Amino acid sequence: MVTKKFFLPILIFSCISAFGQISFGDSKKINDNWKFTLQDTPSAQNTTYDASKWQSVNVPHDWSVEGRLSPTLASCTGYLPGGIGWYRKTLNIPQAKRGEKVYLYFEGVYNRSEVFINGHSLGKRPNGFISFTYDATPFVKYGEDNIIAVRVDHSKSADSRWYTGSGIYRDVWLIYSNPVHIAQWGVYTYPEVTNGTGTLNVEVALENGSASKTNLTVVNELLSIDGKVVAKSSQKVFVEANKENKIATKINVQSPKLWDLEHPNLYQLKTTVLEDGKPIDKTVTSTGFRTFTFDANKGFALNGKWMKMKGVCLHHDAGVLGTAVPRDVLKTRLQTLKEIGVNAIRTSHNPQAPYFYDLCDELGLLVLNEAYDEWEFPKRKWLTGWNVGTPGFEGSNDIFVDWGEKDLEDMVRRDRNHLSVFGWSIGNEVDYPNDPYSHPVLDKGTEGFGQANYGGYKKDAPDAMRLGGIAKRLVAAVKKYDKSRPTTAGLAGVAMSNETEYPGALDITGYNYTESKYASDHKKYPNRVIFGSENVHDMEPWLAVKNNEHIFGQFLWTGIDYLGESNAWPSRGFYSGLVDLAGIIKPRGYFRQSLWSDKPMIYAGTYISNNEKELSKDAWPIWNNYNDGQLIRVVCYTNAAKARLELNGKVVGEEKKYDEQTGIIYWDIPYASGKLEAIGLSNDNKVVSRYAIQSSQQPNALVINEKNIAINKENGVAKVIVQVLDEKGLPVMLSDNEVTCNVTGSGTLLGLEAGNNTDMSDYTDNVQRVFHGHLVAYIQATGGNEPITVKFTSTWLKPTEVTIQLK
């Protein structure tokens, strides 16, 4: 038996505090009252520049999603624009304490940014997904107004295979700090659990930005879930002037409460730095105890319990909101995925916002944290439709040589304390055959390639043998800052990569759409830990995981619909998600729930079919628009042992057992209006689940089901769902009425999203058509005390409204 064991840390941030991700000093968000222009203005960094006529915005801000969809733009990024933009902010910085330093921290700017303060460049960061900090101290005017200017260059708008967004799309922080402080991302924790005793390994890196050497004391206190100090350590350390040093310690806890998927128990590590007995810096790191094991024959174990990862791949946008996704919205999306039965997320194909990892820690979701979709050469970027036409070749490859290892190191340092993160992926499909690398093995046929390989061996293309050397360097960059987790990658051309050193450089190996190689490669490479890093939604790939002990899980493409990778116009994005752009579960989401959830469930959908073998996992719950007597296929997704079908209280579909091979029970019945109900039964014929759909009449009214909505008055976001009903109060799934949303009080409308991938209308206003009878409005509090009233109106329909309370 080949076993690899790793011990993981966790880090949780408060949504108010920057503790953890910033890890030093006193910090506050500076998201409000920025000025923005979507044009290149070379003198915009100067303090004398007049930006009064620029647009006023708050960040996070994504300018691309505010643009107009156009068929003249690239399909790869959802027919939305890029460009070059400038941001400016006037900030009064009070007189600092003696020697105090000032830093600016950006969680993410897409992309190729340069930051200025008072006309002085603080630096450039080309990677749009990486967080970064600048020391602004030398150029700050204390007690005066200071001008922060940020140039963002997304002129290479088709530089990604999916929608990236543009601008300062994550939070920005101002930090005041003693010159002697904890280093950025300087606290690193990882646990070990042995015979019921938990050991928390702690490292604290310290930075002395003064001209004098200093003697410090570092105190670490571990607080239990109920806030009591359960362990403490204190160490002295000497730091030379303008140098760094670090301490390492171990904290033991008897019988710790372990973090797992159902009980994500968290502890708090309070780190305080003292000089001459006085505290000069502090931070709080949420941490916990858990172990995981990867085994080439048995798969994956969490805290010693063998399990399957039921994962999804996830991009970082949210439909109409683009990539500036509020924490509250992301939380509801992750909760929906967990409701379906998802227990793991792959960040495809870049690190996400810091609060994404906070939420996964808090909710109990495993995370595969991924860095890159391309390395030293660009991939095809489709411009007129997904995988059709003549591709473009813009990308981020030009920065890889200079920034590849640095960006990866910073991703690891920022996220390494999150218990949710179980592994580091250094790349996705960088080994795509002939896109760009090639190898003579491609002349031997297509067996072992789950996707197109764009022909046989091309001797003029980059040599695939280069992959191994690059992978080794990237793995070393990861191990430099975290040895507690495995490294991995999503391989697109496994048969080609097996001819190189690439797979051997990884601790665990992801196979994209290559289930056909699971058995043969397990035999050929007995020490290789294999999993499905990217898979379609069909039953066969899941059975390849379920029925093979050595395959520890799969990651579906994709968990939620996303912008970009669009088909030919009209198409906003990729439509394979379990959840749509509005965050609503799709039929295939219920199909997956029937496979992955332990809670009793049943769902029924319908369609017309003349094919005995057609068993759709995308059957919508519609019992309308058919002709009387017309033969309709009704499919049932359930985890019950068996099911039957009733129409208006009479059995029309005989009792059938669950089909282990297809996961679908179905009946062909003649259509008649009324109530169609699927009933799930246990083996002893007890009713365990029910699901009904009913024939509806003409649209009559709008309704909001949730009436008791309350959000934080400081930028909290409510997701308000409005639905179209008929005069009997039944949902009208086929309606596409145009709805207007008006907001009054201390709130603003962020956007309306119905989840319709082919609706290419204006998303910048307050008018939108419903899709499948519903529409989502995102309402954000603006800091006042007046309750928010949201009213929906539509021609010929009864209006509805809701009042959102502020807390």
N, C-alpha and C positions, 0 to 999 in steps of 0.2 A: 504493500500500500504506500502510495506516494502522497504525503500530506504536507501542506503549507499552512502554518498558523500565523495569524496576524492579530494584533491587539489595537483597538481603536479608541481615539478620543472623541469628545464632542464639544462644540461651542455654540452657545445660544446668545443672541443679542436681544436686548429690549428694542421694541420698535421706536422708543424715544431716545435711548442712549446709544452711543457709538461704541460702547465697550466691546472688546473682542476683535471686531474687524479693524478698528483703528489701534486699540490696545495701549494708548498712552495719552497723557495730557487731558485737558478739558476741551470737549468738542461740542459743536452745535451745527445743525443743518443751516445752510444758507441757500435754500431752494427758491425763496420768494423774490419777486421783483427784479427779474433779469430783463434785458433788452436783447432783441434778436432780429437779424436780417438775413435773408437767404440770398446773399450775393457776396462776392469776394471784394472786400474793402481793405486794401493793404495798410492803410493808416489807422485802422480801427483800434489798434492797440494803444495809440497815443492818448494821453490824459486830456489833451485839448480837443479831441474829436467830439463832435456833437452827434449823439445817438438818440436824441429826443424823439425823432420821428420813427424810430424803429418800433417793431411790434413788442408789446409788453407780454412776457411769458413767465410762468413758473416752471422750474425744472423739478422732476424729470420731464423732458420734452423731446418728442420725436417729430421732426418736421416732415419726414417722408409720408407718414400716415395722414398728415393734414393736407397733402397734395392731391391733385386730381388724378384718378386712374385714367390711363391713356394707352390705347393699343400701340402707340409709337414707342412706348417704353419697354423695358426688358421683362419677359415673363418670369425669369428666375427670381426676381424680387417683387413679383406681384403687380407689375405694370405701374409701380409707384416711383416717384423721382428721387434722385440723390441730390448732388450739387455741393456747393461750398457755402457754409454759413458762419456767422459771427455771433457770439454772445458777449454782452457786457453787463457788469454789475458794479454799482457804487456801494462801497462798504466802509463805514466808519469803524476804525480799529482803535479802541481806547489806549491811552498810555499804558504800556506794559509794565509789569513789575521788573525790577532790575534783572537784566539778563534773560528775560522771558523770550521764547521763540514763537513764531507764528508759521503754521503749515496750512496748506490747502490739500484736501483729499478728495479725489474724484473716483466714484465707484465704477464709472464706465462712460466713455465718450466715443461714439462711433462716427468717424474714425480719423486717423491721421491728424490728431489734435496737437495744437501748440497753445500753451497757457502763458499769459502775460500778467504782470502786476505793475501798475504805474509805468507802462511802456517797456518794462524789462522782461525778456523771455525767461521763464522758469524751466522750460524744457518741452520736448516733443514726445508723444506716445502714439505710435502708429496703430497698434493693436486696439481695436475698439471694444474688446471684451474684457480687458484687464484693468483692475483698479490700480491707482497710483497716487503718490504723495509728493508734493514739492515743498521745500523749505523756502518760504517767502520772506523770511526775516530781513535779509540784507536790503530789501527794496520797500519795506513797509514804512509808511508815514504815520507815526503814532499820533493819535488825537486828531487826525484829519480824515477826510474822505480818500479812499483808495479805489483805484479802478482795476477791476479784474476783467480781462478780456480773453476770450477763448476762440481760436480759429479752428473750425472743423472742416476737413476736406474729404467729402464723400463724392468727389467728382467722378471717381471710378464707381459709378452707381451699380453696375452689374459685376461686382467683385465677389459675389457669393452665390451659391446655388439656391439659397433661400432668402427670405426677407430679413434684413438686419436692423432696419431703422436707421435714422440719422440724427446726430446731435448729442446733447448732454441728456441722455435718456435714463440716467440713474442719479442717485442723490449726490450732493456736494456738501462737504463739511469744512468748517474752519476750526483749527486746533490751536489752543494756547498751551505751551509746554515749558517746563523748566528745561534748561539746556542739558541737564542730566536726567534721562528718562528711559523708560522701557522702549526698546526698539520697535519700529513698526512691525506688526505681526510677530512680536518678540516672545510671546508666551506660547509654549508648545507643551501639550499634555497628551499622554497616551497611557491607557490602563492595561494592567495584566491581572488576571484572576486565576488563583491557584488554590485548590482545596478550600474554597469558601472565603479566602482572604483576597481583598482587592488591593492592588498596589497601583497608585497613580504616579507615573513618572512625570516630572515637571522640569522643564528648562525655561529659564528666563534670560533673554538677551538684553543687555543694557548698553546705552549709547551715551557717551560723554561729549557733548558739543561745546564744552567750555575750554578755557585755556589752562585749567588747573586739574591735576590729578585729584581723585576723590575716593574716599572710603565709604562704602554703602552697606546697608543691611537690607536684605530682601526677606520679607515675611510672606509666607503662603499659608492661607487658612482655607480649609475645605469645609463647606457648609452643606449639611444634609438637606433633604427635600423640605423639611419643616423649618429650615433656617438655623439650625444649631451647628456650632463648630464641632466637627467630629475628629479633626486632625489638624496639626499645625507644624510648620517647620520655619526655622530662621537661620539665615546664612549671611556671612559677611563676604564682601567682594571688593576688590580694588580695581578701579578703571582709570587708565591713563588719559591724559588730556587728548581730546579729539580722536579717541579710540573706542572700540567696543569690547565688551567682555560678557561672559554669561555664567550662570550658576546652574547646577543640576541637583535635584533632590528627589526623594521618594516619599510618598505619603501612603501609609497603610490604613485600610478600613476593614474591620471584621464584618463578614456577611453583608456586603453592600447590596443594595437593590439594583438589579441589572436593568440596563436599557434593552428593550426589545420592541417588536412591531406593535404589540398590543398595549404594552406598559412602558412608554419611553421615559423612564425615570432619569432625572437629571440632578446633578449636584452643582454647586457654585464654588469656584476657586477664586478667592479674593487675594490678589497680589499687591503688596504695598512696598514701596521703596523708600527707605529712610536715610537721611543724611544728618549726622549729629543728633540722632534721635527724633528728628522731625520728618514727617512724610512729605516727599517731594513729587511722588507720582503713584498712581494706582490704576488697577484695572480689574474687571471681573470677567471670568471665563466660566461659562456653564459647561460642565463636564460630566462624565458618567463612567460606568463600568460595563464592559461587554467584551466578548471575544468572538472571533469568527475563524472558521477553518475552511480552506479550499483543498480538495482532494481529487486527484486525477481519476479515481474510481468511484468515489461516493458523492462528489459534487461539493455542496456548500452547507456549512453548519453555522448557525447563530447561537452563541452560548452553548455549544455542544449539541444543539438540536438540528438534525439534518432537515433541509427544506428546499423548496424550489423558489427561485426568484421569478415572480410574475410581473415582468417589467414592461415599461413603455419608454420610447424615445420622446423627447420633448424639446421643441424650440421655445424661444423666450418671448414671443409676441402673444397678443390677445385680441385678434381681430381689429375692431375699430380703434382700440387703444394703442395699436402698434406695439413698440417695445417699451414704452413708458407705462409699465403695468404696476398699479398700486398693490401694496402688500395684501390688502383685504380681498382684492379680486383674485390674486394668485392663491390665497388660502382656500377660497371656495372651490377653485379648480382642482387643487390637490385633494381636498376632501371628497370631491366627486369621484376622482380617480380611485381613491381608497375605498369608497363605497362600492365601486365596481369590483374590487378585489385586487387592485394593483398594489404591490408592496415594494416596488423598486422603480427608480427613474434614471434614465440615461440622459445627461445634458447634451443634447445634440445640436451643434457639435462644438460647443464653446462653454466656458464657465458662465454661470448666470449671476443674477444680482445676489448680494449677500443674504438678503432676507429669504431667498428661496431655500437656502440651506438651513436657516433658522427654522423655517416652517417644517421642513422634512425631519429635522431633529425633534420638534415638538409633536408632530403628528405620528411619527414612527414609520418613516419611509426610507428605504435604502437608496443611496445615490452613487451612480457611476459618473465621476466628474471628468469631463472630456475637454481637451484643449484645442485640437486642430482638425480641419477638414482637408487641408493641403499643407505640404511642406515647401520644398524648394522649387517646385514647378506648378503652374496653374492647371486647374481642371477645366473641362468644358462648362461654360455658363450658357444655358439655353435662353434665347432671346425672343423667340416667337411661339413658344409652346414647349411643354415638357418633353425632352428627348427628341425633338423634331427640328428641322431646319438647320441652318448654319450656326454653330455656336460661337460665342465670344470667349476670350481668354484673359479677361481682367481677373485680378485676385490679390491675395496678400503674400504671394510667394516672394515678392521683391524684398520684404522685410525679414524673411525667415532666417537668413544667415546671421544677421546682426542681432535679431531679437528673439529667435525661436527658443533658446534655452532660458533666457532671462524672463520671458513672459511665462513660460511653464513653471519656473521656480517661483514666481510671484503668485501664480494660481495656487500652487501647493502651500506656500507660506500663509496665504490668506485663508484657505479653506481646511487646513490640516487638522484643526481642532474639532471639526464637526463629526460627531459619531455617525451621522447618516451616510457620510462618504465612505464607501467600502473599497474603492479602487480609483486609480488614476489612468485615464485613457490618453495616450499620447497622439492618437490620430484616428481618423475615420476614412476608410476607403482610399488611403493614399497609395494603396497597391492596386487600384482599379486598372485592369489590363488595358494597356495602350491609352490610358488617361491619367498620368502621362507615361508610366513606365512600361517597358516591354522586356520579353525574355523568350529564348528559343522554345521553351515548353509550350508557348501559345500555338505553335505549329502542330501540336499533337492532338488537337481537338478541344472541345468545350467542356468535357467532363470535369466537374469540380469548380465550375464557375457559375454562380447563382445569378449573374447579371451579364449584360452584353460585354464582350471584350473588344469590340471594334476591330475585328480582324486578327490575323495571325501575327507572328513575330515581325516587328519593325526595327531593323537594325539601327536606324537613325534616331530612334526614340531614346529617351533616357534609360540607362541600364538598370533593371530592377535589382541588381546586386548592390546598388547604392543604399537600398532600404535598410539593410542590416546595420551598417555603420551609423546612419542617422538615428535609428531606433536605440542603439546602444548609448549614444550621447544624450538622448532625451531621457532615457531610463536613469542614467547617472544624474541628470539634473533633478529628477524626482527624488531619488534616494539621498541626495545631498540634504534634503530638508524633511524627508519622511520615509523611514524604513518600515513603518508599521502596517502599510497597506501594499497590495500587489499593484503592479503596472500591467496595462493591457492595451489593446487597440482593436478596432473593428476591421477585420480583414475582408476585402471585397473579392480578391483573387487568390483564395487560399492555395489553389493548385500551383499558381505562380510563386506565391510567397514561400511555399514549402521548399522551393529551390534555393532560397536565400537564408540569411541569418536572422531575418526579421522576426519570425515567430519565436525563435529561441531566445531572443533578447527580452521577451515578456514573461511575467510571472503567470498570468492566465491569458487565454487566447480567445478573442471574440470572432465568431464566424457570422458574416453577413449573408443571409439567404443561401446558405450552403449546408443545409441539413444532410445532403447526400454524402457529405464527408465525415459525419459524426462517427460512424462505426469504423470506417477504414482508417481514419487518422488516429482514432483511439488505439487501434491495434498497432499502427505504425509508429506512433509517438506515445508510448504508454505513460510517460511522465507529464504529458501536456494536460493542463486543466482547460476544458473546452466549455463554452457556452454560446448561446445564440445572441449575438450583440445587435442584430437587426433582423426582423422576421415579418412576414406577411401575416394577415389575420386568419388564414385558413386553419382548419383543424389539424392537418398533417404536421405542420411545424410544432404545434403544441404537443401532439402525441409523441413526437421525436424527443421532446423534453420529458414528458410525463413517463414514458416507457423506457427511458434510458437513464439509469441511476447516475452515470458519469456526467451527464449534461445538467448543470446546476440551474439553468433558467433560460429565459428568452426575453427580448425587448422588442415589442411590437413597433412597427412603423405605421402609425404613430399614435401617441396617447390622445392628443388634441389636434384638431385641424389647425393649420397655420398658413400665414401669408407667404407667397412666393412658391417657387417650383410649380408654377401655374401651367395648366394646359393652355391651348390656344384661346385667345379672347372669345367670349367672356369667361374669365376664371380668375378669382382673386388669389387662390392658393391651392394647397394640397389637401385633399378631402378624405384621407384615409383614417382619420381619428376615431377613437371611441366616443369622443365628445366633440361637438361642433364649435365654430368660432365664438358662439355666444355662451359656451360653457354648459350646453344642454346635452344630456346623454343621447346618443344616436342608437338605432337598432343594433348595430354591431357592438355597441357598448353593453347592451343587455345580453347579447350572445356571449360576450367575454365574461360577464358577471356570472352567467350560468356555468362557466368552466372554472372560474377562479374564486368565487365567493362561497363562504361556508354558511351564510345566512340563507334560509329558504327564499327562493325567488321563482317567478314565472313571468313570461312576456309572450305576447302574440302579435303577429303582424301579417299583412296580406299582400298578395299580388296576383297577377294573371300569369299562368305558366302552362305551356304545352309540352314541357320537357320533364319527364318523370324524374330525372336525376338532378334537376335544378333545385337546390336548397339554399335560398338566399339568407345571408346574415345581415341584410340591409332591408328587411321588410318593415315598412312603416305601419303604425297602428291606425290604419284607415279602414273603415267599414262603410264607405260611401262611393259614389261615382261608378258603381257597377250596375249592370242590367239584371233585372230579376231573372233568376234561373241560371245566370251565367256561372260557369264553374270557376271557383276562386280557390287558390291555394292559401291555406292558413298554416303558418309555421309557428312553432312554439319553442322558445328557448327557456330551459328550466334546469334546475339541479335536483328536482324531485325524481323519485324512482320511476314515475309514470304520470301520464296526464290524459285528460279527456276534454272534449270540446262541446260546449252547449250554446245554442242559439235560442234566445227568448225562453230560457229555462228548460229546453228540450235537448237531449243528447243528439248531436249531429256528427260528432267525431268520436269513434269508439276509443276505449281506453287503450293506450299504447305505452310500451315500455321505453325508457330513455335509451337512445341509440348511442353507444359508446364510440362508434366510429365517426359519426357525423355531428353529434351533439345537438341534433335537431329532430323534433317530432313534427310530423306534418299530416294534414288532411286536405283533400280536395272536396269542396262542398258547393252546392248551388247557392248563389247569393239571394238573401232575403233581408230586408232592413230589420233593425232591432239591436238587441244587446248580444254581442258575441263574447263568450267568456271561456278562457282556458283555465282549467282547474288542475293543480298539481297534487299528486297523491303519494303517500308513503307506500312501502311494500305491504303494509297491513291495511291499506285502503283508507287511511285517515287523510283528510284534506289538509295540506300544509301550505298551499299558496293559491292565490287567485289573481287573474288579470282580465279586465274587461275593456272592450272598445264598443262604442255605440254609434249608430247612424245619426248624423247631425243634420240640421236644417240650415237655412240661410243665416249668415252672420247677423247678430242682433246687438251685441254689447261687448264692450271692453271690460275686463276685470283684472284686479290685482289680488292674487290669492293671499299673499303675505301682507298683513295690515300692521303688525307690531314690529316696526323697523327702527332701530336706534344705532347710531354710529358716533364715533369720537368726533367732537366738533373741530378738532385740529386735523383737517385733511382726511378724516375717515371717509370711506367709500361704500355706498350701498349699491347692491345689485337688485334692481327692481324689475320683475318679470310681469309683463302685461300679456293677457291671452284673449283671443276672440272666442266668444260663446254664442250659441244660438238662443232662441227664446226659452228653451227648456233648461238652459244652463250647461249644455254639453259643449265640449271643445270642438271647434271647427278647424280640423287639421288642414283642409284645402284652402283656407282663406289666405288672401294676399293683400288685405286692405292696407292703405297708406295711413300711417298714424303720426300725429304731431305730439311732441312732448314739450311742456312748458314747466319751468322750475321757478319758484319764488322762495324768498327767505334766504337763510345763510347757507346757500348751496349753489352748485353749478353743474350743468350737464357736461360730462366728459365725452359721451358718445352713445349712439344707439346701434345695437348689433342684433341682427336676426339670425345669423349663421348661414345665410344664403351665399354660397360660393360664387354663383353666377350673377349676383346683383352688383353691377358696376356703377351704381348711381353715386351721387354726392354724399360722402360720409361726414362732411364738416358741418352740416346743419342739424336741425332738430326734427327732421322729417324722415321717416323710413318705412318701408313696407314690412309687414310681418312675414314670417316664413314658417310653414307648418303651424300656423295659427298663433305664434308667439313672437315677442320682441323683448329684448333686454335693454334697460336704460341704466347707465352707470352715473350715479349722482355723488359728487364730492362735496363735503363740508368745506366752507371757506373761512372758518375761524370765528364766526359770529355766534350769537346766542338765540337767534330767531329760528324756530322749527322750520324745516324745509317742506314745502308742499310741491308734489309732483303730480301734474295733471296730464292725462292722455285723452286726446280727442281724435275722431275719425268720422268722415262724412257718412251719414246714415246709421252710425252706431252710437249706442249710449256711451257717454264718456265715463271715466273713472279717475279717481285720484287717491293719493295716500299722503299722510303727513309723517315725515321722518323726524324722530326725536333726536336731540343732541345730548351727548353725555360727556 
